[in-house]
Amino acid sequence: MKNLLLILLLAIIVLLETSVLPFFPIFGNQPSLLLISLLALQFLGLARESYYGAFFGGILFDLLSSTIFGLSSLILLLLSGAVGLARRFAGNSPLILLLITFTASISFRVAQVFPTLNVVSFFRGGLLDTGLMIILYPTLRYLLKSVFGRRELKVGA
């Protein structure tokens, strides 16, 4: 049941990202909701759900957008693993969370549109995703604690 809920949530996020958000750019960029939500899951200690979400969400994203099939899934899996390692070594510092979100966002954007490099657009997109993470992470943390009664996992556990 929990996995079905995760897949449904990922499907909604990917549908929003591929169909609605391109019509409402913020500072000329589209936020990467799938990446932000997967990073937030990873930072909350839900690594397994983050890896499953990276795989299935990336495949669904590739099916609905004009990217190479499997590329987004591979990139999201690599970024989710890197964030898991960084979380294990750096802890739960909010500054580290924002720095990792910024670098992961830029990496995801560069890998998606590799032949064309627009540094200003990547930087703005990274700032946009970092700003959205400031809102999403505390909200998910509150929902896990209050609504679902689950605590986030400690680093190294």
Secondary structure as GFF3:
##gff-version 3
##sequence-region A 1 157
A	DSSP	alpha_helix	2	15	.	.	.	ID=ss1
A	DSSP	pi_helix	16	20	.	.	.	ID=ss2
A	DSSP	three_ten_helix	21	23	.	.	.	ID=ss3
A	DSSP	alpha_helix	33	43	.	.	.	ID=ss4
A	DSSP	alpha_helix	47	64	.	.	.	ID=ss5
A	DSSP	alpha_helix	71	90	.	.	.	ID=ss6
A	DSSP	alpha_helix	94	112	.	.	.	ID=ss7
A	DSSP	alpha_helix	119	142	.	.	.	ID=ss8
A	DSSP	pi_helix	143	147	.	.	.	ID=ss9
###
